[in-house]
Amino acid sequence: MKYERVVFVNPYPYYAVGVNDNTIYPPMGIATIAAYIEKYTGARCKIIDALVYRQHNRGVLDEIKRFKADLVG
């Protein structure tokens, strides 16, 4: 099966307490995987960094649906 649209999600743990806003780093692991997939398979990749935007699950799901993802990770 060939995937044409792949989404990676960096979740926002809205329920967690004591999360320090100063420890928010770009999701480099996800970015590396997405770049590899785009280069070697030709699939379009999207990264949803819900942590940075404080995006709850409903917003993430809506964005995945709009992108029409074949695979979500």
All heavy atoms as a GROMACS GRO file, in nm:
protein
  590
    1MET      N    1   0.084  -0.118   0.000
    1MET     CA    2   0.000   0.000   0.000
    1MET      C    3   0.088   0.124   0.000
    1MET      O    4   0.183   0.134   0.076
    1MET     CB    5  -0.090   0.000   0.123
    1MET     CG    6  -0.173   0.124   0.138
    1MET     SD    7  -0.280   0.114   0.282
    1MET     CE    8  -0.429   0.172   0.209
    2LYS      N    9   0.056   0.218  -0.086
    2LYS     CA   10   0.134   0.340  -0.095
    2LYS      C   11   0.059   0.454  -0.025
    2LYS      O   12  -0.058   0.478  -0.052
    2LYS     CB   13   0.157   0.377  -0.241
    2LYS     CG   14   0.244   0.498  -0.254
    2LYS     CD   15   0.282   0.524  -0.396
    2LYS     CE   16   0.369   0.646  -0.387
    2LYS     NZ   17   0.405   0.717  -0.491
    3TYR      N   18   0.128   0.521   0.063
    3TYR     CA   19   0.071   0.634   0.135
    3TYR      C   20   0.110   0.763   0.063
    3TYR      O   21   0.227   0.784   0.033
    3TYR     CB   22   0.120   0.638   0.279
    3TYR     CG   23   0.082   0.515   0.357
    3TYR    CD1   24   0.179   0.423   0.395
    3TYR    CD2   25  -0.049   0.491   0.392
    3TYR    CE1   26   0.144   0.310   0.467
    3TYR    CE2   27  -0.085   0.378   0.463
    3TYR     CZ   28   0.012   0.288   0.500
    3TYR     OH   29  -0.023   0.176   0.571
    4GLU      N   30   0.013   0.848   0.037
    4GLU     CA   31   0.041   0.974  -0.031
    4GLU      C   32   0.042   1.092   0.063
    4GLU      O   33   0.107   1.193   0.035
    4GLU     CB   34  -0.062   0.995  -0.142
    4GLU     CG   35  -0.049   0.893  -0.252
    4GLU     CD   36  -0.148   0.915  -0.365
    4GLU    OE1   37  -0.205   1.025  -0.374
    4GLU    OE2   38  -0.168   0.821  -0.444
    5ARG      N   39  -0.032   1.083   0.174
    5ARG     CA   40  -0.039   1.193   0.271
    5ARG      C   41  -0.017   1.136   0.411
    5ARG      O   42  -0.093   1.051   0.456
    5ARG     CB   43  -0.174   1.262   0.264
    5ARG     CG   44  -0.197   1.333   0.133
    5ARG     CD   45  -0.341   1.380   0.124
    5ARG     NE   46  -0.362   1.455   0.004
    5ARG     CZ   47  -0.370   1.588   0.000
    5ARG    NH1   48  -0.360   1.658   0.110
    5ARG    NH2   49  -0.388   1.649  -0.114
    6VAL      N   50   0.086   1.186   0.477
    6VAL     CA   51   0.124   1.136   0.608
    6VAL      C   52   0.126   1.254   0.706
    6VAL      O   53   0.179   1.360   0.676
    6VAL     CB   54   0.263   1.069   0.604
    6VAL    CG1   55   0.302   1.017   0.741
    6VAL    CG2   56   0.265   0.957   0.500
    7VAL      N   57   0.066   1.233   0.823
    7VAL     CA   58   0.065   1.335   0.928
    7VAL      C   59   0.136   1.283   1.051
    7VAL      O   60   0.114   1.169   1.092
    7VAL     CB   61  -0.081   1.375   0.966
    7VAL    CG1   62  -0.082   1.467   1.086
    7VAL    CG2   63  -0.151   1.441   0.850
    8PHE      N   64   0.221   1.366   1.108
    8PHE     CA   65   0.285   1.336   1.236
    8PHE      C   66   0.235   1.438   1.337
    8PHE      O   67   0.225   1.557   1.307
    8PHE     CB   68   0.438   1.346   1.224
    8PHE     CG   69   0.497   1.239   1.138
    8PHE    CD1   70   0.528   1.264   1.006
    8PHE    CD2   71   0.521   1.113   1.189
    8PHE    CE1   72   0.582   1.166   0.925
    8PHE    CE2   73   0.574   1.013   1.109
    8PHE     CZ   74   0.605   1.040   0.977
    9VAL      N   75   0.204   1.391   1.458
    9VAL     CA   76   0.148   1.478   1.561
    9VAL      C   77   0.241   1.481   1.682
    9VAL      O   78   0.278   1.377   1.736
    9VAL     CB   79   0.008   1.430   1.604
    9VAL    CG1   80  -0.048   1.521   1.712
    9VAL    CG2   81  -0.086   1.423   1.485
   10ASN      N   82   0.276   1.602   1.723
   10ASN     CA   83   0.344   1.624   1.851
   10ASN      C   84   0.233   1.670   1.945
   10ASN      O   85   0.187   1.783   1.935
   10ASN     CB   86   0.454   1.730   1.837
   10ASN     CG   87   0.537   1.741   1.962
   10ASN    OD1   88   0.553   1.645   2.035
   10ASN    ND2   89   0.591   1.858   1.986
   11PRO      N   90   0.185   1.582   2.036
   11PRO     CA   91   0.065   1.613   2.113
   11PRO      C   92   0.085   1.720   2.219
   11PRO      O   93   0.196   1.747   2.262
   11PRO     CB   94   0.030   1.480   2.178
   11PRO     CG   95   0.159   1.407   2.188
   11PRO     CD   96   0.240   1.452   2.070
   12TYR      N   97  -0.027   1.778   2.257
   12TYR     CA   98  -0.031   1.878   2.364
   12TYR      C   99  -0.089   1.812   2.489
   12TYR      O  100  -0.207   1.779   2.491
   12TYR     CB  101  -0.116   1.997   2.323
   12TYR     CG  102  -0.148   2.096   2.433
   12TYR    CD1  103  -0.047   2.145   2.514
   12TYR    CD2  104  -0.277   2.139   2.455
   12TYR    CE1  105  -0.074   2.235   2.615
   12TYR    CE2  106  -0.305   2.231   2.555
   12TYR     CZ  107  -0.204   2.278   2.635
   12TYR     OH  108  -0.232   2.368   2.735
   13PRO      N  109  -0.009   1.790   2.592
   13PRO     CA  110  -0.060   1.724   2.713
   13PRO      C  111  -0.131   1.825   2.804
   13PRO      O  112  -0.082   1.863   2.909
   13PRO     CB  113   0.067   1.670   2.778
   13PRO     CG  114   0.174   1.766   2.737
   13PRO     CD  115   0.134   1.812   2.599
   14TYR      N  116  -0.250   1.868   2.761
   14TYR     CA  117  -0.326   1.970   2.835
   14TYR      C  118  -0.361   1.925   2.976
   14TYR      O  119  -0.384   2.006   3.063
   14TYR     CB  120  -0.453   2.006   2.758
   14TYR     CG  121  -0.546   1.891   2.736
   14TYR    CD1  122  -0.644   1.859   2.829
   14TYR    CD2  123  -0.534   1.812   2.622
   14TYR    CE1  124  -0.727   1.751   2.809
   14TYR    CE2  125  -0.618   1.705   2.601
   14TYR     CZ  126  -0.714   1.674   2.695
   14TYR     OH  127  -0.796   1.567   2.675
   15TYR      N  128  -0.362   1.796   3.000
   15TYR     CA  129  -0.399   1.742   3.130
   15TYR      C  130  -0.280   1.732   3.225
   15TYR      O  131  -0.297   1.707   3.342
   15TYR     CB  132  -0.460   1.603   3.111
   15TYR     CG  133  -0.376   1.517   3.020
   15TYR    CD1  134  -0.264   1.450   3.067
   15TYR    CD2  135  -0.405   1.508   2.884
   15TYR    CE1  136  -0.185   1.375   2.982
   15TYR    CE2  137  -0.327   1.432   2.800
   15TYR     CZ  138  -0.218   1.366   2.850
   15TYR     OH  139  -0.139   1.293   2.766
   16ALA      N  140  -0.160   1.752   3.174
   16ALA     CA  141  -0.039   1.738   3.256
   16ALA      C  142  -0.018   1.863   3.342
   16ALA      O  143  -0.046   1.975   3.299
   16ALA     CB  144   0.082   1.716   3.167
   17VAL      N  145   0.028   1.843   3.461
   17VAL     CA  146   0.059   1.955   3.550
   17VAL      C  147   0.210   1.968   3.562
   17VAL      O  148   0.282   1.870   3.557
   17VAL     CB  149  -0.005   1.936   3.689
   17VAL    CG1  150  -0.155   1.950   3.681
   17VAL    CG2  151   0.034   1.805   3.751
   18GLY      N  152   0.256   2.090   3.575
   18GLY     CA  153   0.398   2.114   3.594
   18GLY      C  154   0.480   2.111   3.467
   18GLY      O  155   0.601   2.103   3.472
   19VAL      N  156   0.414   2.116   3.352
   19VAL     CA  157   0.488   2.120   3.227
   19VAL      C  158   0.548   2.259   3.212
   19VAL      O  159   0.478   2.358   3.216
   19VAL     CB  160   0.398   2.086   3.106
   19VAL    CG1  161   0.475   2.101   2.977
   19VAL    CG2  162   0.343   1.946   3.120
   20ASN      N  163   0.677   2.264   3.198
   20ASN     CA  164   0.748   2.391   3.190
   20ASN      C  165   0.747   2.442   3.046
   20ASN      O  166   0.796   2.375   2.956
   20ASN     CB  167   0.891   2.373   3.240
   20ASN     CG  168   0.967   2.502   3.247
   20ASN    OD1  169   0.921   2.605   3.197
   20ASN    ND2  170   1.083   2.499   3.307
   21ASP      N  171   0.690   2.560   3.025
   21ASP     CA  172   0.685   2.617   2.890
   21ASP      C  173   0.823   2.644   2.831
   21ASP      O  174   0.838   2.657   2.711
   21ASP     CB  175   0.604   2.747   2.889
   21ASP     CG  176   0.456   2.721   2.909
   21ASP    OD1  177   0.412   2.609   2.879
   21ASP    OD2  178   0.386   2.812   2.954
   22ASN      N  179   0.923   2.654   2.914
   22ASN     CA  180   1.059   2.681   2.866
   22ASN      C  181   1.126   2.558   2.807
   22ASN      O  182   1.235   2.567   2.754
   22ASN     CB  183   1.145   2.737   2.978
   22ASN     CG  184   1.095   2.871   3.025
   22ASN    OD1  185   1.044   2.950   2.946
   22ASN    ND2  186   1.106   2.898   3.153
   23THR      N  187   1.062   2.442   2.817
   23THR     CA  188   1.123   2.320   2.765
   23THR      C  189   1.059   2.276   2.634
   23THR      O  190   1.066   2.160   2.598
   23THR     CB  191   1.113   2.205   2.868
   23THR    OG1  192   0.976   2.182   2.896
   23THR    CG2  193   1.188   2.238   2.995
   24ILE      N  194   0.997   2.367   2.564
   24ILE     CA  195   0.935   2.334   2.436
   24ILE      C  196   1.042   2.345   2.327
   24ILE      O  197   1.097   2.452   2.302
   24ILE     CB  198   0.816   2.426   2.405
   24ILE    CG1  199   0.707   2.406   2.508
   24ILE    CG2  200   0.764   2.400   2.265
   24ILE    CD1  201   0.590   2.498   2.493
   25TYR      N  202   1.070   2.232   2.266
   25TYR     CA  203   1.169   2.227   2.159
   25TYR      C  204   1.101   2.182   2.030
   25TYR      O  205   1.000   2.112   2.034
   25TYR     CB  206   1.280   2.127   2.192
   25TYR     CG  207   1.359   2.164   2.315
   25TYR    CD1  208   1.340   2.096   2.435
   25TYR    CD2  209   1.450   2.268   2.311
   25TYR    CE1  210   1.411   2.131   2.549
   25TYR    CE2  211   1.522   2.303   2.424
   25TYR     CZ  212   1.503   2.234   2.542
   25TYR     OH  213   1.573   2.269   2.653
   26PRO      N  214   1.155   2.218   1.916
   26PRO     CA  215   1.097   2.169   1.790
   26PRO      C  216   1.105   2.016   1.785
   26PRO      O  217   1.203   1.957   1.832
   26PRO     CB  218   1.187   2.230   1.683
   26PRO     CG  219   1.262   2.340   1.749
   26PRO     CD  220   1.269   2.305   1.894
   27PRO      N  221   1.005   1.952   1.726
   27PRO     CA  222   1.006   1.805   1.718
   27PRO      C  223   1.101   1.757   1.608
   27PRO      O  224   1.060   1.718   1.500
   27PRO     CB  225   0.860   1.772   1.687
   27PRO     CG  226   0.809   1.892   1.617
   27PRO     CD  227   0.882   2.010   1.677
   28MET      N  228   1.231   1.760   1.637
   28MET     CA  229   1.332   1.728   1.536
   28MET      C  230   1.326   1.583   1.490
   28MET      O  231   1.353   1.553   1.374
   28MET     CB  232   1.472   1.761   1.588
   28MET     CG  233   1.493   1.910   1.611
   28MET     SD  234   1.459   2.011   1.467
   28MET     CE  235   1.587   1.958   1.357
   29GLY      N  236   1.291   1.490   1.579
   29GLY     CA  237   1.279   1.351   1.540
   29GLY      C  238   1.170   1.332   1.436
   29GLY      O  239   1.189   1.266   1.334
   30ILE      N  240   1.055   1.394   1.462
   30ILE     CA  241   0.944   1.387   1.368
   30ILE      C  242   0.982   1.454   1.236
   30ILE      O  243   0.953   1.402   1.128
   30ILE     CB  244   0.818   1.455   1.428
   30ILE    CG1  245   0.766   1.374   1.546
   30ILE    CG2  246   0.710   1.472   1.323
   30ILE    CD1  247   0.652   1.443   1.621
   31ALA      N  248   1.048   1.567   1.243
   31ALA     CA  249   1.088   1.639   1.122
   31ALA      C  250   1.185   1.556   1.038
   31ALA      O  251   1.175   1.554   0.914
   31ALA     CB  252   1.151   1.773   1.159
   32THR      N  253   1.275   1.485   1.103
   32THR     CA  254   1.371   1.401   1.032
   32THR      C  255   1.300   1.286   0.960
   32THR      O  256   1.328   1.257   0.843
   32THR     CB  257   1.476   1.345   1.130
   32THR    OG1  258   1.542   1.454   1.194
   32THR    CG2  259   1.578   1.257   1.059
   33ILE      N  260   1.207   1.222   1.030
   33ILE     CA  261   1.131   1.112   0.968
   33ILE      C  262   1.049   1.163   0.851
   33ILE      O  263   1.044   1.100   0.744
   33ILE     CB  264   1.042   1.042   1.073
   33ILE    CG1  265   1.129   0.973   1.179
   33ILE    CG2  266   0.948   0.943   1.007
   33ILE    CD1  267   1.053   0.928   1.301
   34ALA      N  268   0.983   1.277   0.869
   34ALA     CA  269   0.901   1.334   0.762
   34ALA      C  270   0.986   1.368   0.640
   34ALA      O  271   0.946   1.341   0.526
   34ALA     CB  272   0.827   1.458   0.812
   35ALA      N  273   1.102   1.426   0.661
   35ALA     CA  274   1.191   1.461   0.550
   35ALA      C  275   1.237   1.336   0.475
   35ALA      O  276   1.241   1.335   0.351
   35ALA     CB  277   1.312   1.539   0.602
   36TYR      N  278   1.268   1.231   0.547
   36TYR     CA  279   1.310   1.105   0.486
   36TYR      C  280   1.198   1.047   0.400
   36TYR      O  281   1.219   1.007   0.285
   36TYR     CB  282   1.352   1.006   0.595
   36TYR     CG  283   1.402   0.875   0.540
   36TYR    CD1  284   1.537   0.857   0.513
   36TYR    CD2  285   1.316   0.769   0.516
   36TYR    CE1  286   1.584   0.738   0.462
   36TYR    CE2  287   1.362   0.649   0.465
   36TYR     CZ  288   1.497   0.634   0.438
   36TYR     OH  289   1.543   0.515   0.387
   37ILE      N  290   1.077   1.045   0.456
   37ILE     CA  291   0.962   0.991   0.383
   37ILE      C  292   0.935   1.071   0.256
   37ILE      O  293   0.911   1.015   0.150
   37ILE     CB  294   0.837   0.986   0.474
   37ILE    CG1  295   0.855   0.876   0.579
   37ILE    CG2  296   0.710   0.965   0.393
   37ILE    CD1  297   0.748   0.874   0.685
   38GLU      N  298   0.940   1.204   0.268
   38GLU     CA  299   0.916   1.288   0.150
   38GLU      C  300   1.022   1.264   0.042
   38GLU      O  301   0.990   1.255  -0.076
   38GLU     CB  302   0.912   1.435   0.189
   38GLU     CG  303   0.784   1.474   0.258
   38GLU     CD  304   0.774   1.623   0.284
   38GLU    OE1  305   0.877   1.694   0.281
   38GLU    OE2  306   0.661   1.668   0.310
   39LYS      N  307   1.146   1.252   0.083
   39LYS     CA  308   1.255   1.236  -0.013
   39LYS      C  309   1.251   1.100  -0.083
   39LYS      O  310   1.270   1.092  -0.205
   39LYS     CB  311   1.390   1.253   0.057
   39LYS     CG  312   1.508   1.241  -0.037
   39LYS     CD  313   1.638   1.271   0.033
   39LYS     CE  314   1.754   1.261  -0.065
   39LYS     NZ  315   1.882   1.295  -0.001
   40TYR      N  316   1.228   0.994  -0.008
   40TYR     CA  317   1.242   0.860  -0.064
   40TYR      C  318   1.111   0.794  -0.109
   40TYR      O  319   1.115   0.692  -0.176
   40TYR     CB  320   1.315   0.769   0.034
   40TYR     CG  321   1.460   0.811   0.049
   40TYR    CD1  322   1.503   0.879   0.161
   40TYR    CD2  323   1.552   0.787  -0.053
   40TYR    CE1  324   1.635   0.920   0.174
   40TYR    CE2  325   1.683   0.827  -0.041
   40TYR     CZ  326   1.725   0.893   0.072
   40TYR     OH  327   1.854   0.934   0.085
   41THR      N  328   0.997   0.852  -0.073
   41THR     CA  329   0.870   0.792  -0.118
   41THR      C  330   0.786   0.888  -0.200
   41THR      O  331   0.693   0.845  -0.267
   41THR     CB  332   0.784   0.743   0.001
   41THR    OG1  333   0.734   0.856   0.072
   41THR    CG2  334   0.862   0.652   0.092
   42GLY      N  335   0.815   1.016  -0.189
   42GLY     CA  336   0.736   1.115  -0.262
   42GLY      C  337   0.606   1.152  -0.194
   42GLY      O  338   0.529   1.232  -0.246
   43ALA      N  339   0.580   1.096  -0.077
   43ALA     CA  340   0.458   1.129  -0.003
   43ALA      C  341   0.466   1.272   0.052
   43ALA      O  342   0.576   1.322   0.078
   43ALA     CB  343   0.437   1.031   0.111
   44ARG      N  344   0.351   1.336   0.067
   44ARG     CA  345   0.345   1.467   0.132
   44ARG      C  346   0.330   1.444   0.282
   44ARG      O  347   0.248   1.366   0.326
   44ARG     CB  348   0.225   1.547   0.082
   44ARG     CG  349   0.244   1.599  -0.057
   44ARG     CD  350   0.130   1.685  -0.102
   44ARG     NE  351   0.100   1.790  -0.004
   44ARG     CZ  352  -0.017   1.851   0.005
   44ARG    NH1  353  -0.116   1.819  -0.074
   44ARG    NH2  354  -0.036   1.945   0.094
   45CYS      N  355   0.411   1.514   0.359
   45CYS     CA  356   0.405   1.501   0.504
   45CYS      C  357   0.366   1.633   0.568
   45CYS      O  358   0.400   1.740   0.517
   45CYS     CB  359   0.540   1.456   0.560
   45CYS     SG  360   0.586   1.290   0.516
   46LYS      N  361   0.295   1.623   0.678
   46LYS     CA  362   0.254   1.740   0.756
   46LYS      C  363   0.285   1.710   0.902
   46LYS      O  364   0.263   1.599   0.949
   46LYS     CB  365   0.105   1.765   0.737
   46LYS     CG  366   0.052   1.882   0.818
   46LYS     CD  367  -0.098   1.896   0.794
   46LYS     CE  368  -0.152   2.016   0.866
   46LYS     NZ  369  -0.148   2.136   0.786
   47ILE      N  370   0.338   1.811   0.970
   47ILE     CA  371   0.364   1.798   1.113
   47ILE      C  372   0.270   1.892   1.186
   47ILE      O  373   0.266   2.012   1.158
   47ILE     CB  374   0.511   1.833   1.146
   47ILE    CG1  375   0.605   1.736   1.076
   47ILE    CG2  376   0.533   1.832   1.298
   47ILE    CD1  377   0.751   1.773   1.086
   48ILE      N  378   0.194   1.836   1.280
   48ILE     CA  379   0.106   1.916   1.363
   48ILE      C  380   0.172   1.926   1.500
   48ILE      O  381   0.178   1.828   1.574
   48ILE     CB  382  -0.034   1.853   1.375
   48ILE    CG1  383  -0.097   1.839   1.237
   48ILE    CG2  384  -0.122   1.936   1.468
   48ILE    CD1  385  -0.228   1.762   1.236
   49ASP      N  386   0.223   2.043   1.533
   49ASP     CA  387   0.289   2.064   1.662
   49ASP      C  388   0.187   2.124   1.758
   49ASP      O  389   0.184   2.243   1.784
   49ASP     CB  390   0.411   2.155   1.646
   49ASP     CG  391   0.504   2.149   1.765
   49ASP    OD1  392   0.466   2.085   1.867
   49ASP    OD2  393   0.612   2.207   1.759
   50ALA      N  394   0.102   2.037   1.811
   50ALA     CA  395  -0.006   2.080   1.900
   50ALA      C  396   0.047   2.136   2.031
   50ALA      O  397  -0.019   2.219   2.094
   50ALA     CB  398  -0.100   1.963   1.928
   51LEU      N  399   0.166   2.097   2.070
   51LEU     CA  400   0.225   2.146   2.194
   51LEU      C  401   0.250   2.296   2.186
   51LEU      O  402   0.217   2.371   2.278
   51LEU     CB  403   0.356   2.072   2.224
   51LEU     CG  404   0.430   2.111   2.351
   51LEU    CD1  405   0.343   2.086   2.474
   51LEU    CD2  406   0.559   2.033   2.362
   52VAL      N  407   0.308   2.341   2.078
   52VAL     CA  408   0.339   2.483   2.063
   52VAL      C  409   0.212   2.568   2.055
   52VAL      O  410   0.202   2.674   2.116
   52VAL     CB  411   0.428   2.507   1.938
   52VAL    CG1  412   0.438   2.655   1.906
   52VAL    CG2  413   0.566   2.450   1.962
   53TYR      N  414   0.112   2.518   1.981
   53TYR     CA  415  -0.011   2.595   1.962
   53TYR      C  416  -0.117   2.566   2.068
   53TYR      O  417  -0.227   2.619   2.060
   53TYR     CB  418  -0.068   2.568   1.822
   53TYR     CG  419   0.021   2.622   1.715
   53TYR    CD1  420   0.096   2.537   1.635
   53TYR    CD2  421   0.034   2.759   1.694
   53TYR    CE1  422   0.180   2.587   1.537
   53TYR    CE2  423   0.118   2.809   1.597
   53TYR     CZ  424   0.190   2.722   1.519
   53TYR     OH  425   0.273   2.773   1.422
   54ARG      N  426  -0.084   2.478   2.163
   54ARG     CA  427  -0.178   2.439   2.269
   54ARG      C  428  -0.312   2.394   2.207
   54ARG      O  429  -0.419   2.436   2.248
   54ARG     CB  430  -0.199   2.551   2.369
   54ARG     CG  431  -0.071   2.589   2.440
   54ARG     CD  432  -0.093   2.703   2.538
   54ARG     NE  433   0.030   2.746   2.596
   54ARG     CZ  434   0.083   2.697   2.707
   54ARG    NH1  435   0.022   2.601   2.771
   54ARG    NH2  436   0.197   2.743   2.754
   55GLN      N  437  -0.299   2.308   2.109
   55GLN     CA  438  -0.413   2.262   2.032
   55GLN      C  439  -0.465   2.131   2.093
   55GLN      O  440  -0.394   2.032   2.102
   55GLN     CB  441  -0.370   2.240   1.887
   55GLN     CG  442  -0.481   2.218   1.791
   55GLN     CD  443  -0.427   2.213   1.649
   55GLN    OE1  444  -0.310   2.185   1.626
   55GLN    NE2  445  -0.513   2.239   1.554
   56HIS      N  446  -0.591   2.131   2.133
   56HIS     CA  447  -0.652   2.013   2.194
   56HIS      C  448  -0.684   1.909   2.088
   56HIS      O  449  -0.676   1.935   1.968
   56HIS     CB  450  -0.778   2.053   2.271
   56HIS     CG  451  -0.747   2.132   2.394
   56HIS    ND1  452  -0.729   2.074   2.517
   56HIS    CD2  453  -0.728   2.265   2.414
   56HIS    CE1  454  -0.702   2.166   2.607
   56HIS    NE2  455  -0.699   2.283   2.546
   57ASN      N  456  -0.725   1.792   2.132
   57ASN     CA  457  -0.746   1.678   2.042
   57ASN      C  458  -0.844   1.709   1.930
   57ASN      O  459  -0.823   1.666   1.816
   57ASN     CB  460  -0.794   1.557   2.122
   57ASN     CG  461  -0.690   1.507   2.219
   57ASN    OD1  462  -0.573   1.539   2.206
   57ASN    ND2  463  -0.731   1.430   2.318
   58ARG      N  464  -0.954   1.777   1.959
   58ARG     CA  465  -1.054   1.806   1.855
   58ARG      C  466  -0.991   1.887   1.742
   58ARG      O  467  -1.013   1.860   1.625
   58ARG     CB  468  -1.173   1.881   1.917
   58ARG     CG  469  -1.277   1.927   1.819
   58ARG     CD  470  -1.341   1.824   1.730
   58ARG     NE  471  -1.378   1.700   1.793
   58ARG     CZ  472  -1.391   1.585   1.730
   58ARG    NH1  473  -1.372   1.576   1.601
   58ARG    NH2  474  -1.425   1.475   1.794
   59GLY      N  475  -0.911   1.987   1.775
   59GLY     CA  476  -0.845   2.068   1.673
   59GLY      C  477  -0.747   1.987   1.589
   59GLY      O  478  -0.738   2.005   1.468
   60VAL      N  479  -0.676   1.896   1.655
   60VAL     CA  480  -0.581   1.810   1.584
   60VAL      C  481  -0.656   1.718   1.488
   60VAL      O  482  -0.618   1.704   1.371
   60VAL     CB  483  -0.495   1.728   1.683
   60VAL    CG1  484  -0.414   1.622   1.611
   60VAL    CG2  485  -0.405   1.819   1.764
   61LEU      N  486  -0.763   1.659   1.535
   61LEU     CA  487  -0.842   1.569   1.449
   61LEU      C  488  -0.901   1.644   1.329
   61LEU      O  489  -0.903   1.592   1.218
   61LEU     CB  490  -0.954   1.504   1.530
   61LEU     CG  491  -0.908   1.398   1.630
   61LEU    CD1  492  -1.026   1.353   1.717
   61LEU    CD2  493  -0.845   1.280   1.560
   62ASP      N  494  -0.949   1.766   1.352
   62ASP     CA  495  -1.002   1.846   1.241
   62ASP      C  496  -0.896   1.874   1.137
   62ASP      O  497  -0.920   1.867   1.017
   62ASP     CB  498  -1.061   1.977   1.294
   62ASP     CG  499  -1.188   1.957   1.373
   62ASP    OD1  500  -1.250   1.848   1.362
   62ASP    OD2  501  -1.227   2.049   1.448
   63GLU      N  502  -0.775   1.905   1.183
   63GLU     CA  503  -0.665   1.934   1.091
   63GLU      C  504  -0.624   1.809   1.011
   63GLU      O  505  -0.596   1.817   0.892
   63GLU     CB  506  -0.546   1.989   1.170
   63GLU     CG  507  -0.452   2.068   1.087
   63GLU     CD  508  -0.351   2.147   1.169
   63GLU    OE1  509  -0.380   2.185   1.283
   63GLU    OE2  510  -0.242   2.171   1.115
   64ILE      N  511  -0.626   1.693   1.076
   64ILE     CA  512  -0.595   1.567   1.008
   64ILE      C  513  -0.698   1.539   0.900
   64ILE      O  514  -0.665   1.501   0.787
   64ILE     CB  515  -0.589   1.451   1.109
   64ILE    CG1  516  -0.465   1.466   1.199
   64ILE    CG2  517  -0.586   1.316   1.037
   64ILE    CD1  518  -0.464   1.373   1.319
   65LYS      N  519  -0.826   1.562   0.932
   65LYS     CA  520  -0.932   1.540   0.834
   65LYS      C  521  -0.919   1.635   0.714
   65LYS      O  522  -0.939   1.594   0.600
   65LYS     CB  523  -1.069   1.558   0.899
   65LYS     CG  524  -1.105   1.444   0.992
   65LYS     CD  525  -1.238   1.471   1.059
   65LYS     CE  526  -1.266   1.366   1.165
   65LYS     NZ  527  -1.389   1.397   1.240
   66ARG      N  528  -0.887   1.761   0.740
   66ARG     CA  529  -0.871   1.858   0.631
   66ARG      C  530  -0.757   1.819   0.538
   66ARG      O  531  -0.763   1.841   0.417
   66ARG     CB  532  -0.846   1.999   0.687
   66ARG     CG  533  -0.971   2.073   0.724
   66ARG     CD  534  -0.945   2.221   0.748
   66ARG     NE  535  -0.844   2.248   0.848
   66ARG     CZ  536  -0.868   2.257   0.980
   66ARG    NH1  537  -0.990   2.240   1.024
   66ARG    NH2  538  -0.772   2.284   1.064
   67PHE      N  539  -0.652   1.763   0.594
   67PHE     CA  540  -0.535   1.721   0.515
   67PHE      C  541  -0.564   1.591   0.437
   67PHE      O  542  -0.493   1.558   0.343
   67PHE     CB  543  -0.414   1.704   0.605
   67PHE     CG  544  -0.285   1.678   0.535
   67PHE    CD1  545  -0.225   1.775   0.458
   67PHE    CD2  546  -0.221   1.556   0.544
   67PHE    CE1  547  -0.105   1.752   0.391
   67PHE    CE2  548  -0.102   1.531   0.480
   67PHE     CZ  549  -0.043   1.628   0.402
   68LYS      N  550  -0.665   1.517   0.481
   68LYS     CA  551  -0.703   1.389   0.420
   68LYS      C  552  -0.588   1.288   0.428
   68LYS      O  553  -0.545   1.231   0.327
   68LYS     CB  554  -0.750   1.407   0.278
   68LYS     CG  555  -0.873   1.494   0.266
   68LYS     CD  556  -0.915   1.513   0.124
   68LYS     CE  557  -1.038   1.605   0.121
   68LYS     NZ  558  -1.072   1.648  -0.012
   69ALA      N  559  -0.539   1.270   0.550
   69ALA     CA  560  -0.423   1.184   0.573
   69ALA      C  561  -0.453   1.037   0.549
   69ALA      O  562  -0.561   0.988   0.583
   69ALA     CB  563  -0.374   1.202   0.717
   70ASP      N  564  -0.357   0.969   0.488
   70ASP     CA  565  -0.363   0.823   0.470
   70ASP      C  566  -0.304   0.751   0.592
   70ASP      O  567  -0.337   0.637   0.619
   70ASP     CB  568  -0.284   0.781   0.346
   70ASP     CG  569  -0.340   0.841   0.219
   70ASP    OD1  570  -0.462   0.839   0.202
   70ASP    OD2  571  -0.259   0.890   0.139
   71LEU      N  572  -0.212   0.819   0.660
   71LEU     CA  573  -0.142   0.759   0.772
   71LEU      C  574  -0.113   0.867   0.875
   71LEU      O  575  -0.075   0.978   0.839
   71LEU     CB  576  -0.009   0.697   0.723
   71LEU     CG  577   0.079   0.628   0.826
   71LEU    CD1  578   0.011   0.501   0.878
   71LEU    CD2  579   0.213   0.593   0.765
   72VAL      N  580  -0.132   0.835   1.004
   72VAL     CA  581  -0.106   0.930   1.113
   72VAL      C  582  -0.013   0.866   1.212
   72VAL      O  583  -0.030   0.751   1.250
   72VAL     CB  584  -0.238   0.970   1.184
   72VAL    CG1  585  -0.211   1.065   1.298
   72VAL    CG2  586  -0.337   1.031   1.086
   73GLY      N  587   0.088   0.941   1.254
   73GLY     CA  588   0.182   0.890   1.352
   73GLY      C  589   0.212   0.991   1.458
   73GLY      O  590   0.189   1.108   1.444
   0.00000   0.00000   0.00000
